[in-house]
Amino acid sequence: MWIVWDSTCIASHNHEGLYSEFNMSATNQTSVKEFFIVGFPGLHPMYFGLTSVLLFFVYMFTLVGNGIFLILFITDRSLHKPMYVIILNLVVSDVLFSTTTLPKIIA
């Protein structure tokens, strides 16, 4: 059995000599135009305040913890090594991700 695959179709040949081809160009297309973060669907309204306060504290601890590392990285010259630069990239990524997603979920 052999299979040939390119970006538009799959052709296969099995041990019985049967040949089949599947055109994938019309069936395998996905498009996302908008994406909305809707929070917690199904959460009872009584828990909205508690959930918001909890996520607010998670957001604040994320900012404080990553801010401490950022300040340490800036002030201590011995941390200016490639390993710490990679960790700094993770810190910045975490802060940016938290800043864009958590406030939308909390609201």
DSSP file (Angstrom, degrees, kcal/mol; ACC not computed):
  #  RESIDUE AA STRUCTURE BP1 BP2  ACC     N-H-->O    O-->H-N    N-H-->O    O-->H-N    TCO  KAPPA ALPHA  PHI   PSI    X-CA   Y-CA   Z-CA
    1    1 A M              0   0    0      0, 0.0     2,-0.3     0, 0.0    13,-0.2   0.000 360.0 360.0 360.0 136.2    0.0    0.0    0.0
    2    2 A W  E     -A   13   0A   0     11,-2.3    11,-2.6     2,-0.0     2,-0.4  -0.970 360.0-158.2-133.8 152.3    1.3    3.5   -0.8
    3    3 A I  E     -A   12   0A   0     -2,-0.3     2,-0.5     9,-0.2     9,-0.2  -0.997   0.8-163.9-132.7 131.4   -0.1    6.9   -0.2
    4    4 A V  E     -A   11   0A   0      7,-3.4     7,-3.0    -2,-0.4     2,-0.4  -0.964  15.8-178.1-113.3 130.4    0.7   10.1   -2.0
    5    5 A W  E     +A   10   0A   0     -2,-0.5     2,-0.2     5,-0.2     5,-0.2  -0.990  11.2 160.5-135.3 127.8   -0.3   13.3   -0.2
    6    6 A D        -     0   0    0      3,-2.1    -2,-0.0    -2,-0.4     0, 0.0  -0.667  58.9 -80.7-126.5-169.1    0.1   16.9   -1.3
    7    7 A S  S    S+     0   0    0     -2,-0.2     3,-0.1     1,-0.2    -2,-0.0   0.662 124.2  33.7 -72.8 -13.9   -1.7   20.1   -0.1
    8    8 A T  S    S+     0   0    0      1,-0.3    16,-2.7    16,-0.1    17,-1.1   0.682 120.0  15.0-115.4 -21.9   -4.9   19.5   -2.2
    9    9 A C  E     - B   0  23A   0     14,-0.2    -3,-2.1    15,-0.2     2,-0.4  -0.984  52.4-138.9-152.1 161.5   -5.5   15.7   -2.4
   10   10 A I  E     -AB   5  22A   0     12,-2.2    12,-3.0    -2,-0.3     2,-0.4  -0.991  19.0-172.0-120.9 128.8   -4.6   12.3   -1.1
   11   11 A A  E     -AB   4  21A   0     -7,-3.0    -7,-3.4    -2,-0.4     2,-0.3  -0.979   7.8-177.4-119.8 133.9   -4.1    9.4   -3.5
   12   12 A S  E     -AB   3  20A   0      8,-2.6     8,-2.1    -2,-0.4     2,-0.4  -0.948  15.4-163.9-132.8 153.8   -3.7    5.8   -2.2
   13   13 A H  E     -AB   2  19A   0    -11,-2.6   -11,-2.3    -2,-0.3     6,-0.2  -0.989  15.2-162.4-135.6 122.3   -3.1    2.4   -3.7
   14   14 A N    >   -     0   0    0      4,-1.7     3,-1.6    -2,-0.4    -2,-0.0  -0.371  38.7 -90.2-101.6-176.5   -3.7   -0.7   -1.7
   15   15 A H  T 3  S+     0   0    0      1,-0.3    -1,-0.0     2,-0.1    -2,-0.0   0.657 120.8  61.3 -69.6 -16.4   -2.6   -4.3   -2.2
   16   16 A E  T 3  S-     0   0    0      2,-0.1    -1,-0.3     1,-0.0     3,-0.1   0.430 117.0-108.2 -90.1   1.6   -5.6   -5.2   -4.3
   17   17 A G    <   +     0   0    0     -3,-1.6     2,-0.3     1,-0.3    -2,-0.1   0.557  69.5 146.7  86.1   7.5   -4.6   -2.7   -7.0
   18   18 A L        -     0   0    0      2,-0.0    -4,-1.7     1,-0.0     2,-0.5  -0.595  31.8-158.8 -80.3 139.5   -7.5   -0.3   -6.1
   19   19 A Y  E     +B   13   0A   0     -2,-0.3     2,-0.4    -6,-0.2    -6,-0.2  -0.969  13.8 174.1-120.8 129.7   -6.7    3.4   -6.6
   20   20 A S  E     -B   12   0A   0     -8,-2.1    -8,-2.6    -2,-0.5     2,-0.4  -0.985  12.1-163.5-136.6 149.4   -8.6    6.1   -4.9
   21   21 A E  E     -B   11   0A   0     -2,-0.4     2,-0.5   -10,-0.2   -10,-0.2  -0.998   3.4-160.5-134.4 134.2   -8.1    9.9   -4.7
   22   22 A F  E     -B   10   0A   0    -12,-3.0   -12,-2.2    -2,-0.4     2,-0.7  -0.964  13.0-143.5-117.6 122.1   -9.7   12.2   -2.2
   23   23 A N  E     +B    9   0A   0     -2,-0.5   -14,-0.2   -14,-0.2     4,-0.2  -0.760  21.5 175.6 -85.7 118.8   -9.9   15.9   -3.0
   24   24 A M     >  +     0   0    0    -16,-2.7     4,-1.8    -2,-0.7     3,-0.4   0.504  55.5  90.6-101.1  -6.2   -9.3   17.9    0.2
   25   25 A S  T  4 S+     0   0    0    -17,-1.1    -1,-0.1     1,-0.2   -16,-0.1   0.830  94.6  37.9 -65.7 -31.3   -9.3   21.4   -1.1
   26   26 A A  T  4 S+     0   0    0    -18,-0.2    -1,-0.2    -3,-0.2     3,-0.2   0.658 120.9  44.0 -91.9 -16.4  -13.0   22.0   -0.7
   27   27 A T  T  4 S+     0   0    0     -3,-0.4     2,-0.5     1,-0.2    -2,-0.2   0.631 102.2  61.3-105.7 -14.1  -13.5   20.1    2.6
   28   28 A N     <  +     0   0    0     -4,-1.8     2,-0.4     2,-0.0    -1,-0.2  -0.537  68.7 121.6-117.7  66.2  -10.6   21.2    4.8
   29   29 A Q        +     0   0    0     -2,-0.5     2,-0.4    -3,-0.2    -4,-0.0  -0.991  31.0 179.0-130.8 128.0  -10.9   24.9    5.3
   30   30 A T        +     0   0    0     -2,-0.4     2,-0.4     2,-0.0    -2,-0.0  -0.985   0.6 179.1-128.3 137.1  -11.2   26.6    8.6
   31   31 A S        -     0   0    0     -2,-0.4     2,-0.5     0, 0.0    -2,-0.0  -0.986  10.6-167.5-141.9 128.7  -11.5   30.3    9.2
   32   32 A V        +     0   0    0     -2,-0.4     3,-0.1     1,-0.1    -2,-0.0  -0.968  11.6 170.2-115.8 119.4  -11.9   32.3   12.4
   33   33 A K        +     0   0    0     -2,-0.5     2,-0.3     1,-0.3    -1,-0.1   0.805  67.7  18.0 -96.9 -35.2  -12.9   35.9   12.0
   34   34 A E        -     0   0    0      2,-0.0     2,-0.4     0, 0.0    -1,-0.3  -0.978  57.4-164.5-139.3 151.1  -13.6   36.8   15.7
   35   35 A F        -     0   0    0     -2,-0.3     2,-0.4    -3,-0.1    -3,-0.0  -0.983   8.7-170.6-138.0 124.1  -12.8   35.4   19.0
   36   36 A F        -     0   0    0     -2,-0.4     2,-0.7     2,-0.0    -2,-0.0  -0.951  18.4-142.7-118.5 132.9  -14.6   36.4   22.3
   37   37 A I        -     0   0    0     -2,-0.4     3,-0.1     1,-0.1    -2,-0.0  -0.845  19.4-176.7 -89.4 119.3  -13.6   35.4   25.8
   38   38 A V        -     0   0    0     -2,-0.7     2,-0.4     1,-0.3    -1,-0.1   0.298  26.4-135.1-104.8   9.6  -16.9   34.9   27.6
   39   39 A G        -     0   0    0      1,-0.1    -1,-0.3     2,-0.1    66,-0.1  -0.600  65.4 -16.9  78.9-128.3  -15.7   34.1   31.1
   40   40 A F    >   -     0   0    0     -2,-0.4     3,-1.8    65,-0.2    -1,-0.1  -0.819  66.0-155.5-119.9  89.8  -17.4   31.2   32.8
   41   41 A P  T 3  S+     0   0    0      0, 0.0     3,-0.1     0, 0.0    -2,-0.1  -0.422  81.7  25.4 -65.0 137.6  -20.6   30.2   31.1
   42   42 A G  T 3  S+     0   0    0      1,-0.3     2,-0.3    -2,-0.1     0, 0.0   0.389  84.1 140.1  90.9  -3.4  -22.9   28.4   33.5
   43   43 A L    <   -     0   0    0     -3,-1.8    -1,-0.3     1,-0.1     5,-0.1  -0.586  60.5-112.1 -75.3 131.9  -21.5   30.0   36.6
   44   44 A H    >   -     0   0    0     -2,-0.3     3,-2.3     1,-0.1     4,-0.3  -0.402  21.3-125.3 -63.4 134.9  -24.2   30.9   39.1
   45   45 A P  G >  S+     0   0    0      0, 0.0     3,-1.2     0, 0.0     4,-0.4   0.738 106.7  70.0 -56.3 -23.4  -24.5   34.7   39.4
   46   46 A M  G 3  S+     0   0    0      1,-0.2     4,-0.3     2,-0.1     3,-0.2   0.794 100.1  47.7 -63.6 -26.9  -24.1   34.5   43.1
   47   47 A Y  G <> S+     0   0    0     -3,-2.3     4,-2.5     1,-0.2    -1,-0.2   0.369  82.2  95.7 -97.6   3.9  -20.4   33.5   42.5
   48   48 A F  H <> S+     0   0    0     -3,-1.2     4,-2.5    -4,-0.3     5,-0.2   0.933  87.5  45.7 -60.0 -46.6  -19.5   36.3   40.1
   49   49 A G  H  > S+     0   0    0     -4,-0.4     4,-2.5    -3,-0.2     5,-0.2   0.920 113.7  48.1 -63.9 -45.1  -18.1   38.6   42.8
   50   50 A L  H  > S+     0   0    0     -4,-0.3     4,-2.4     1,-0.2    -1,-0.2   0.911 113.7  47.4 -62.2 -43.5  -16.1   35.8   44.4
   51   51 A T  H  X S+     0   0    0     -4,-2.5     4,-2.6     2,-0.2     5,-0.2   0.904 111.9  50.3 -65.4 -41.4  -14.7   34.6   41.1
   52   52 A S  H  X S+     0   0    0     -4,-2.5     4,-2.2    -5,-0.2    -2,-0.2   0.912 111.7  47.7 -63.8 -42.3  -13.8   38.2   40.1
   53   53 A V  H  X S+     0   0    0     -4,-2.5     4,-2.2     2,-0.2    -2,-0.2   0.920 112.6  49.3 -65.0 -43.5  -12.0   38.9   43.4
   54   54 A L  H  X S+     0   0    0     -4,-2.4     4,-2.0     1,-0.2    -2,-0.2   0.928 113.6  45.1 -61.7 -46.1  -10.1   35.6   43.1
   55   55 A L  H  X S+     0   0    0     -4,-2.6     4,-2.4     2,-0.2    -1,-0.2   0.834 109.5  56.6 -69.2 -31.2   -9.0   36.3   39.5
   56   56 A F  H  X S+     0   0    0     -4,-2.2     4,-2.6    -5,-0.2    -1,-0.2   0.927 108.4  46.9 -62.8 -43.9   -8.1   39.8   40.5
   57   57 A F  H  X S+     0   0    0     -4,-2.2     4,-2.8     2,-0.2     5,-0.2   0.882 110.7  52.2 -65.9 -37.6   -5.7   38.5   43.1
   58   58 A V  H  X S+     0   0    0     -4,-2.0     4,-2.0     2,-0.2    -1,-0.2   0.926 111.5  47.7 -61.0 -43.7   -4.2   36.0   40.7
   59   59 A Y  H  X S+     0   0    0     -4,-2.4     4,-2.4     2,-0.2    -2,-0.2   0.917 112.9  47.7 -63.5 -44.5   -3.6   38.9   38.3
   60   60 A M  H  X S+     0   0    0     -4,-2.6     4,-2.8     1,-0.2     5,-0.2   0.913 111.8  49.1 -65.4 -42.6   -2.1   41.1   40.9
   61   61 A F  H  X S+     0   0    0     -4,-2.8     4,-2.6     2,-0.2     5,-0.3   0.867 110.3  52.6 -65.1 -34.7    0.2   38.3   42.2
   62   62 A T  H  X S+     0   0    0     -4,-2.0     4,-2.2    -5,-0.2     5,-0.3   0.936 112.5  44.2 -63.7 -46.0    1.2   37.6   38.6
   63   63 A L  H  X S+     0   0    0     -4,-2.4     4,-2.2     2,-0.2    -2,-0.2   0.918 116.2  46.2 -65.5 -43.2    2.2   41.3   38.1
   64   64 A V  H  X S+     0   0    0     -4,-2.8     4,-2.4     2,-0.2    -2,-0.2   0.941 114.6  46.5 -66.2 -47.4    4.0   41.6   41.4
   65   65 A G  H  X S+     0   0    0     -4,-2.6     4,-1.7     1,-0.2    -2,-0.2   0.920 117.3  42.3 -62.5 -44.9    5.9   38.3   41.0
   66   66 A N  H  X S+     0   0    0     -4,-2.2     4,-2.3    -5,-0.3    -1,-0.2   0.841 112.4  55.3 -71.8 -31.7    7.0   39.1   37.5
   67   67 A G  H  X S+     0   0    0     -4,-2.2     4,-2.7    -5,-0.3    -2,-0.2   0.892 105.0  53.0 -65.7 -39.1    7.7   42.7   38.4
   68   68 A I  H  X S+     0   0    0     -4,-2.4     4,-2.5     2,-0.2    -2,-0.2   0.927 110.8  46.5 -61.0 -44.8   10.1   41.6   41.1
   69   69 A F  H  X S+     0   0    0     -4,-1.7     4,-2.6     2,-0.2    -2,-0.2   0.908 111.8  51.6 -64.7 -39.5   12.0   39.4   38.7
   70   70 A L  H  X S+     0   0    0     -4,-2.3     4,-2.1     2,-0.2    -2,-0.2   0.918 111.1  47.0 -62.9 -43.4   12.1   42.2   36.2
   71   71 A I  H  X S+     0   0    0     -4,-2.7     4,-2.5     2,-0.2     5,-0.2   0.912 112.6  50.0 -65.1 -42.3   13.5   44.7   38.7
   72   72 A L  H  X S+     0   0    0     -4,-2.5     4,-2.4     1,-0.2     7,-0.2   0.905 110.3  50.7 -61.5 -40.6   16.1   42.1   39.9
   73   73 A F  H  < S+     0   0    0     -4,-2.6    -1,-0.2     1,-0.2    -2,-0.2   0.901 113.1  45.2 -64.7 -40.3   17.1   41.5   36.3
   74   74 A I  H  < S+     0   0    0     -4,-2.1    -2,-0.2    -5,-0.2    -1,-0.2   0.903 119.5  39.5 -70.5 -40.5   17.5   45.2   35.6
   75   75 A T  H  < S+     0   0    0     -4,-2.5     2,-0.7    -5,-0.2    -2,-0.2   0.808 105.2  66.4 -84.1 -29.5   19.4   46.0   38.8
   76   76 A D    ><  -     0   0    0     -4,-2.4     3,-1.4    -5,-0.2    -1,-0.1  -0.833  59.9-166.1-101.0 111.6   21.7   42.9   39.2
   77   77 A R  G >  S+     0   0    0     -2,-0.7     3,-1.5     1,-0.3    -1,-0.1   0.733  83.7  69.6 -67.6 -23.2   24.3   42.7   36.4
   78   78 A S  G 3  S+     0   0    0      1,-0.3    -1,-0.3     2,-0.0    -5,-0.1   0.682  91.6  61.7 -71.1 -14.1   25.2   39.1   37.2
   79   79 A L  G <  S+     0   0    0     -3,-1.4     2,-1.8    -7,-0.2    -1,-0.3   0.419  72.8 101.2 -89.0   2.3   21.8   38.1   35.9
   80   80 A H    <   +     0   0    0     -3,-1.5    -1,-0.2    -4,-0.1    -3,-0.1  -0.384  55.5 118.9 -85.7  60.7   22.5   39.4   32.4
   81   81 A K  S >> S-     0   0    0     -2,-1.8     4,-1.9     1,-0.1     3,-0.5  -0.834  79.8-103.3-120.7 159.7   23.3   35.9   31.1
   82   82 A P  H 3> S+     0   0    0      0, 0.0     4,-2.0     0, 0.0     5,-0.2   0.841 118.4  55.1 -55.1 -37.3   21.5   34.0   28.3
   83   83 A M  H 3> S+     0   0    0      1,-0.2     4,-1.9     2,-0.2     5,-0.1   0.912 110.5  45.2 -63.6 -40.5   19.5   31.8   30.6
   84   84 A Y  H <> S+     0   0    0     -3,-0.5     4,-2.3     2,-0.2    -1,-0.2   0.785 108.0  57.7 -75.2 -26.5   18.1   34.8   32.5
   85   85 A V  H  X S+     0   0    0     -4,-1.9     4,-2.0     2,-0.2    -1,-0.2   0.894 106.7  49.4 -67.2 -38.8   17.3   36.5   29.2
   86   86 A I  H  X S+     0   0    0     -4,-2.0     4,-1.8     2,-0.2    -2,-0.2   0.923 111.7  48.1 -64.1 -43.4   15.2   33.5   28.2
   87   87 A I  H  X S+     0   0    0     -4,-1.9     4,-2.2     1,-0.2    -2,-0.2   0.877 108.4  55.5 -64.2 -36.6   13.4   33.7   31.6
   88   88 A L  H  X S+     0   0    0     -4,-2.3     4,-2.6     1,-0.2    -1,-0.2   0.891 104.6  53.2 -62.4 -39.0   12.9   37.4   31.1
   89   89 A N  H  X S+     0   0    0     -4,-2.0     4,-2.4     1,-0.2    -1,-0.2   0.897 109.1  49.0 -62.0 -39.3   11.2   36.6   27.8
   90   90 A L  H  X S+     0   0    0     -4,-1.8     4,-2.5     2,-0.2    -2,-0.2   0.883 109.8  52.3 -65.8 -37.9    8.9   34.3   29.7
   91   91 A V  H  X S+     0   0    0     -4,-2.2     4,-2.5     2,-0.2    -2,-0.2   0.944 111.8  44.9 -62.4 -48.7    8.2   37.0   32.3
   92   92 A V  H  X S+     0   0    0     -4,-2.6     4,-2.5     1,-0.2     5,-0.2   0.908 113.5  50.6 -63.3 -41.6    7.3   39.5   29.6
   93   93 A S  H  X S+     0   0    0     -4,-2.4     4,-2.5    -5,-0.2    -1,-0.2   0.907 110.7  49.1 -61.8 -42.3    5.1   37.0   27.8
   94   94 A D  H  X S+     0   0    0     -4,-2.5     4,-2.6     2,-0.2     5,-0.2   0.907 112.0  48.2 -64.5 -42.9    3.3   36.1   31.1
   95   95 A V  H  X S+     0   0    0     -4,-2.5     4,-2.4     2,-0.2    -2,-0.2   0.926 113.9  46.2 -64.9 -44.5    2.7   39.7   31.9
   96   96 A L  H  X S+     0   0    0     -4,-2.5     4,-1.6     2,-0.2    -2,-0.2   0.914 114.6  47.3 -65.8 -41.9    1.4   40.5   28.4
   97   97 A F  H  X S+     0   0    0     -4,-2.5     4,-2.1    -5,-0.2     5,-0.4   0.930 114.4  46.5 -64.3 -45.2   -0.8   37.4   28.3
   98   98 A S  H  X S+     0   0    0     -4,-2.6     4,-1.2     1,-0.2    -2,-0.2   0.881 111.3  52.7 -64.6 -37.7   -2.2   38.0   31.8
   99   99 A T  H  < S+     0   0    0     -4,-2.4    -1,-0.2    -5,-0.2    -2,-0.2   0.814 114.6  41.3 -70.1 -29.4   -2.9   41.7   31.0
  100  100 A T  H  < S+     0   0    0     -4,-1.6     4,-0.2    -5,-0.2    -2,-0.2   0.800 125.9  28.7 -88.8 -28.4   -4.8   40.8   27.8
  101  101 A T  H  X S+     0   0    0     -4,-2.1     4,-1.9    -5,-0.2     3,-0.4   0.896 110.5  55.8-101.4 -47.6   -6.9   37.9   29.1
  102  102 A L  H  X S+     0   0    0     -4,-1.2     4,-2.8    -5,-0.4     5,-0.2   0.890 105.2  51.8 -61.5 -43.4   -7.6   38.1   32.8
  103  103 A P  H  > S+     0   0    0      0, 0.0     4,-1.9     0, 0.0    -1,-0.2   0.878 110.8  50.3 -61.7 -32.8   -9.2   41.6   32.8
  104  104 A K  H  4 S+     0   0    0     -3,-0.4    -2,-0.2    -4,-0.2    -3,-0.1   0.876 112.9  45.8 -69.7 -35.7  -11.6   40.4   30.1
  105  105 A I  H  < S+     0   0    0     -4,-1.9   -65,-0.2     1,-0.2    -1,-0.2   0.884 112.3  51.0 -72.4 -37.9  -12.4   37.3   32.1
  106  106 A I  H  <        0   0    0     -4,-2.8    -2,-0.2     1,-0.2    -1,-0.2   0.879 360.0 360.0 -66.2 -37.8  -12.9   39.3   35.3
  107  107 A A     <        0   0    0     -4,-1.9    -1,-0.2    -5,-0.2    -2,-0.1   0.484 360.0 360.0 -66.0 360.0  -15.3   41.8   33.6
